[in-house]
Amino acid sequence: MAVVSGRLAPAVGVVSGKVVSPQKNAVIVGATVTANGLSKVTGTSGYYAFTLPYGTYTITASAPGFKTQSVSNVTIDVDHMVVEVDFSLFEAVNVGTVAMVGGLAIAAFVVAYLLFKS
């Protein structure tokens, strides 16, 4: 704890960053970022920020249509009071439908594609 105006202040730091889609070369608006049971939702800038007590955390970012990503061992301490954790979320796999006719699985069409551009 630090001393502020003669009293002890809690030892806290900031974890912040940006959530982007590298495939679309754009920020992800509405992504949910979680840390220590707390959640933040990214705005139009794609940014989030948490104020957390000193400790080690796993920070997770997710958004509909994207694969979830986590970063472990994010440490906030006296030497790391401001920590930047950016996320690049890749689009998830979309799979079509398989129709059941007379107890037999008939694949009218199965569409599986990965929205990943190399």
Contacts in CASP RR format, 6 or more apart in sequence:
PFRMAT RR
TARGET T0000
AUTHOR 0000-0000-0000
METHOD contacts of the structure
MODEL  1
MAVVSGRLAPAVGVVSGKVVSPQKNAVIVGATVTANGLSKVTGTSGYYAF
TLPYGTYTITASAPGFKTQSVSNVTIDVDHMVVEVDFSLFEAVNVGTVAM
VGGLAIAAFVVAYLLFKS
1 8 0 8 1.000
1 9 0 8 1.000
1 10 0 8 1.000
1 11 0 8 1.000
2 8 0 8 1.000
2 9 0 8 1.000
2 11 0 8 1.000
3 9 0 8 1.000
10 53 0 8 1.000
11 53 0 8 1.000
11 54 0 8 1.000
11 77 0 8 1.000
11 78 0 8 1.000
12 51 0 8 1.000
12 52 0 8 1.000
12 53 0 8 1.000
12 54 0 8 1.000
12 76 0 8 1.000
13 51 0 8 1.000
13 52 0 8 1.000
13 53 0 8 1.000
13 54 0 8 1.000
13 76 0 8 1.000
13 81 0 8 1.000
13 82 0 8 1.000
13 83 0 8 1.000
14 49 0 8 1.000
14 50 0 8 1.000
14 51 0 8 1.000
14 52 0 8 1.000
14 76 0 8 1.000
14 81 0 8 1.000
14 82 0 8 1.000
14 83 0 8 1.000
15 35 0 8 1.000
15 49 0 8 1.000
15 50 0 8 1.000
15 52 0 8 1.000
15 57 0 8 1.000
15 59 0 8 1.000
15 74 0 8 1.000
15 76 0 8 1.000
15 83 0 8 1.000
15 84 0 8 1.000
15 85 0 8 1.000
16 47 0 8 1.000
16 48 0 8 1.000
16 49 0 8 1.000
16 50 0 8 1.000
16 82 0 8 1.000
16 83 0 8 1.000
16 84 0 8 1.000
16 85 0 8 1.000
17 47 0 8 1.000
17 48 0 8 1.000
17 49 0 8 1.000
17 84 0 8 1.000
17 85 0 8 1.000
17 86 0 8 1.000
17 87 0 8 1.000
18 27 0 8 1.000
18 42 0 8 1.000
18 45 0 8 1.000
18 46 0 8 1.000
18 47 0 8 1.000
18 48 0 8 1.000
18 86 0 8 1.000
18 87 0 8 1.000
19 27 0 8 1.000
19 28 0 8 1.000
19 31 0 8 1.000
19 33 0 8 1.000
19 42 0 8 1.000
19 46 0 8 1.000
19 48 0 8 1.000
19 61 0 8 1.000
19 63 0 8 1.000
19 86 0 8 1.000
19 87 0 8 1.000
19 89 0 8 1.000
20 26 0 8 1.000
20 27 0 8 1.000
20 28 0 8 1.000
20 46 0 8 1.000
20 86 0 8 1.000
20 87 0 8 1.000
20 88 0 8 1.000
20 89 0 8 1.000
21 27 0 8 1.000
21 28 0 8 1.000
21 66 0 8 1.000
21 88 0 8 1.000
21 89 0 8 1.000
21 90 0 8 1.000
21 91 0 8 1.000
22 88 0 8 1.000
22 90 0 8 1.000
23 90 0 8 1.000
23 91 0 8 1.000
23 115 0 8 1.000
23 116 0 8 1.000
23 117 0 8 1.000
27 42 0 8 1.000
27 44 0 8 1.000
27 45 0 8 1.000
27 46 0 8 1.000
28 42 0 8 1.000
28 46 0 8 1.000
28 63 0 8 1.000
28 66 0 8 1.000
28 89 0 8 1.000
29 42 0 8 1.000
29 43 0 8 1.000
29 44 0 8 1.000
29 46 0 8 1.000
30 41 0 8 1.000
30 42 0 8 1.000
30 43 0 8 1.000
30 46 0 8 1.000
30 63 0 8 1.000
31 41 0 8 1.000
31 42 0 8 1.000
31 46 0 8 1.000
31 48 0 8 1.000
31 61 0 8 1.000
31 62 0 8 1.000
31 63 0 8 1.000
31 66 0 8 1.000
31 87 0 8 1.000
31 89 0 8 1.000
32 39 0 8 1.000
32 40 0 8 1.000
32 41 0 8 1.000
32 42 0 8 1.000
32 61 0 8 1.000
32 62 0 8 1.000
32 63 0 8 1.000
33 39 0 8 1.000
33 40 0 8 1.000
33 41 0 8 1.000
33 42 0 8 1.000
33 48 0 8 1.000
33 50 0 8 1.000
33 59 0 8 1.000
33 60 0 8 1.000
33 61 0 8 1.000
33 87 0 8 1.000
34 40 0 8 1.000
34 59 0 8 1.000
34 60 0 8 1.000
34 62 0 8 1.000
35 50 0 8 1.000
35 52 0 8 1.000
35 57 0 8 1.000
35 58 0 8 1.000
35 59 0 8 1.000
35 60 0 8 1.000
35 74 0 8 1.000
36 50 0 8 1.000
36 52 0 8 1.000
36 57 0 8 1.000
38 50 0 8 1.000
38 52 0 8 1.000
40 48 0 8 1.000
40 49 0 8 1.000
40 50 0 8 1.000
41 48 0 8 1.000
42 48 0 8 1.000
52 76 0 8 1.000
53 76 0 8 1.000
54 76 0 8 1.000
54 77 0 8 1.000
54 78 0 8 1.000
55 75 0 8 1.000
55 76 0 8 1.000
55 77 0 8 1.000
56 73 0 8 1.000
56 74 0 8 1.000
56 75 0 8 1.000
56 76 0 8 1.000
57 74 0 8 1.000
57 75 0 8 1.000
57 76 0 8 1.000
58 70 0 8 1.000
58 71 0 8 1.000
58 72 0 8 1.000
58 73 0 8 1.000
58 74 0 8 1.000
59 70 0 8 1.000
59 71 0 8 1.000
59 74 0 8 1.000
59 85 0 8 1.000
60 68 0 8 1.000
60 69 0 8 1.000
60 70 0 8 1.000
60 71 0 8 1.000
61 68 0 8 1.000
61 69 0 8 1.000
61 70 0 8 1.000
61 87 0 8 1.000
61 89 0 8 1.000
62 68 0 8 1.000
62 69 0 8 1.000
62 89 0 8 1.000
63 89 0 8 1.000
65 91 0 8 1.000
65 92 0 8 1.000
66 89 0 8 1.000
66 90 0 8 1.000
66 91 0 8 1.000
66 92 0 8 1.000
67 89 0 8 1.000
67 90 0 8 1.000
67 91 0 8 1.000
67 92 0 8 1.000
68 89 0 8 1.000
69 87 0 8 1.000
69 88 0 8 1.000
69 89 0 8 1.000
71 85 0 8 1.000
71 87 0 8 1.000
74 83 0 8 1.000
74 85 0 8 1.000
75 83 0 8 1.000
76 83 0 8 1.000
90 116 0 8 1.000
91 114 0 8 1.000
91 115 0 8 1.000
91 116 0 8 1.000
92 115 0 8 1.000
93 112 0 8 1.000
93 113 0 8 1.000
93 114 0 8 1.000
93 115 0 8 1.000
94 111 0 8 1.000
94 112 0 8 1.000
94 113 0 8 1.000
94 115 0 8 1.000
95 110 0 8 1.000
95 111 0 8 1.000
95 112 0 8 1.000
96 109 0 8 1.000
96 110 0 8 1.000
96 111 0 8 1.000
96 112 0 8 1.000
97 108 0 8 1.000
97 109 0 8 1.000
97 110 0 8 1.000
98 105 0 8 1.000
98 106 0 8 1.000
98 107 0 8 1.000
98 108 0 8 1.000
98 110 0 8 1.000
99 105 0 8 1.000
99 106 0 8 1.000
99 107 0 8 1.000
99 108 0 8 1.000
100 106 0 8 1.000
END
